[in-house]
Amino acid sequence: MSRGQEFMQHKLAVEAKLTEFKDNPPIFSKYVWVASYHNFFCDLYREYFSDEYKIDPDLFRAKPKSIVD
């Protein structure tokens, strides 16, 4: 398996965890950090990892919620 394939597997795994834990803030926040670092790494090594390897920021961007009912 090539590094690109391994990195793509990492992307898909993190995206799955972001979706799985979207309603569990303590765990979700840890995957937000991982997703942010993953994208940072892609940017750092652009010659190897194009935007297709990056995790969509909409998956881990904080969404506003009402704090009162």
C-alpha positions as a Markdown table, in Angstrom:
| # | Residue | x | y | z |
|---|---|---|---|---|
| 1 | Met | 0.0 | 0.0 | 0.0 |
| 2 | Ser | 1.4 | 3.4 | -0.9 |
| 3 | Arg | 1.7 | 6.3 | 1.4 |
| 4 | Gly | -1.0 | 8.1 | -0.5 |
| 5 | Gln | -3.4 | 5.2 | 0.0 |
| 6 | Glu | -2.6 | 5.0 | 3.7 |
| 7 | Phe | -3.1 | 8.8 | 4.1 |
| 8 | Met | -6.5 | 8.5 | 2.3 |
| 9 | Gln | -7.5 | 5.7 | 4.7 |
| 10 | His | -6.6 | 8.0 | 7.6 |
| 11 | Lys | -8.8 | 10.7 | 6.1 |
| 12 | Leu | -11.7 | 8.3 | 5.7 |
| 13 | Ala | -11.3 | 7.0 | 9.2 |
| 14 | Val | -11.2 | 10.5 | 10.8 |
| 15 | Glu | -14.3 | 11.5 | 8.7 |
| 16 | Ala | -16.2 | 8.4 | 10.0 |
| 17 | Lys | -15.3 | 9.2 | 13.6 |
| 18 | Leu | -16.3 | 12.9 | 13.2 |
| 19 | Thr | -19.7 | 11.7 | 12.0 |
| 20 | Glu | -20.0 | 9.0 | 14.6 |
| 21 | Phe | -19.2 | 11.4 | 17.5 |
| 22 | Lys | -20.8 | 14.6 | 16.3 |
| 23 | Asp | -23.2 | 14.5 | 19.2 |
| 24 | Asn | -20.6 | 13.7 | 21.9 |
| 25 | Pro | -18.6 | 16.9 | 22.4 |
| 26 | Pro | -15.8 | 15.5 | 24.6 |
| 27 | Ile | -14.9 | 12.9 | 22.0 |
| 28 | Phe | -15.8 | 14.9 | 18.9 |
| 29 | Ser | -13.3 | 17.7 | 20.0 |
| 30 | Lys | -10.5 | 15.2 | 20.0 |
| 31 | Tyr | -11.3 | 14.2 | 16.4 |
| 32 | Val | -11.5 | 17.9 | 15.5 |
| 33 | Trp | -7.9 | 18.3 | 16.6 |
| 34 | Val | -6.9 | 15.2 | 14.6 |
| 35 | Ala | -8.8 | 16.5 | 11.5 |
| 36 | Ser | -7.1 | 20.0 | 11.8 |
| 37 | Tyr | -3.7 | 18.4 | 12.1 |
| 38 | His | -4.4 | 16.1 | 9.2 |
| 39 | Asn | -5.2 | 19.1 | 7.0 |
| 40 | Phe | -2.2 | 21.1 | 8.4 |
| 41 | Phe | 0.0 | 18.1 | 7.4 |
| 42 | Cys | -1.5 | 18.1 | 3.9 |
| 43 | Asp | -0.7 | 21.8 | 3.6 |
| 44 | Leu | 2.8 | 21.3 | 4.9 |
| 45 | Tyr | 3.5 | 18.6 | 2.2 |
| 46 | Arg | 1.5 | 20.0 | -0.7 |
| 47 | Glu | 3.9 | 18.3 | -3.2 |
| 48 | Tyr | 2.6 | 14.9 | -2.0 |
| 49 | Phe | -1.0 | 15.6 | -0.7 |
| 50 | Ser | -3.4 | 17.5 | -2.9 |
| 51 | Asp | -6.7 | 18.9 | -1.6 |
| 52 | Glu | -8.4 | 15.5 | -2.3 |
| 53 | Tyr | -6.5 | 14.2 | 0.8 |
| 54 | Lys | -7.9 | 17.0 | 3.1 |
| 55 | Ile | -10.8 | 16.6 | 5.4 |
| 56 | Asp | -13.8 | 18.8 | 4.6 |
| 57 | Pro | -13.7 | 21.6 | 7.3 |
| 58 | Asp | -17.6 | 21.5 | 7.3 |
| 59 | Leu | -17.3 | 18.1 | 9.0 |
| 60 | Phe | -15.5 | 19.6 | 12.0 |
| 61 | Arg | -16.4 | 23.3 | 12.1 |
| 62 | Ala | -18.3 | 24.3 | 15.2 |
| 63 | Lys | -22.0 | 24.7 | 14.4 |
| 64 | Pro | -24.0 | 27.3 | 16.4 |
| 65 | Lys | -26.5 | 25.9 | 18.8 |
| 66 | Ser | -29.0 | 27.5 | 21.1 |
| 67 | Ile | -28.0 | 27.4 | 24.7 |
| 68 | Val | -31.6 | 27.9 | 25.9 |
| 69 | Asp | -34.8 | 26.1 | 25.0 |
